[in-house]
């Protein structure tokens, strides 16, 4: 082997070779037989010498760049599922992966929640959310409940810290969970939300929440009944949802135009009832042939309308006389 090649090889291997040893023969050890393990990066050929590439864990610390498993056997989907929703029930414990050493957010179904644990955990409550962080690797057991003494429900969680990005976890109760205690609590919460703003603003915000796909605070989404009917000539109408609040109930209709002509939804939209407070189509008020829209109809929950202290005589009664 020439002196230049030996010196180059010595430089690559980090070995100092004296001049007297430059003419000594150098044998390269061949790569071992394949073991069935995942191969390293492609072997580089530098100056005629084959050197192994870096292991995947060095070039891709997460281990998910090439689709392989993440460190410690972590499912690669945990790196992308940073916001999840979980339906919880009393009497069961949900096992949830959280980010270790970073701030995680848990969105609770309680208006004023509290967290109870005997494990080492840093947490802070903000509104209906709890922000928490765990620095250790051991699972953490917590109970989340309401500060309202009338609400005795509790959510049991086993939080498993993992080397993953921060997560937002939304906890939800199952649909139709309306026992008498829960119904009273949700009605009180709905009343506080409805009475926190002027009447007109409240109805507008109520419809706005429904248009955004939200259930207003304290409202219960239940199977719709036939307590209200709306009829618009040229449209096929059916009620699909009913949301129960404290002072208001909202019926959500599906309106479909099966005919060849366009139809515009105006004013009361054919909902002829003295209990109707407001009507709003979403996302469109004009339906062309084959188009459909939702129709929000808010009604009062009062059995009878409150009497008027100073009633105005109707001009129609004067004409009739």
Order of alpha helices (4+ residues) and beta strands (2+ residues): alpha-beta-beta-alpha-beta-beta-beta-beta-beta-beta-beta-beta-beta-alpha-alpha-beta-beta-beta-beta-beta-beta-beta-alpha
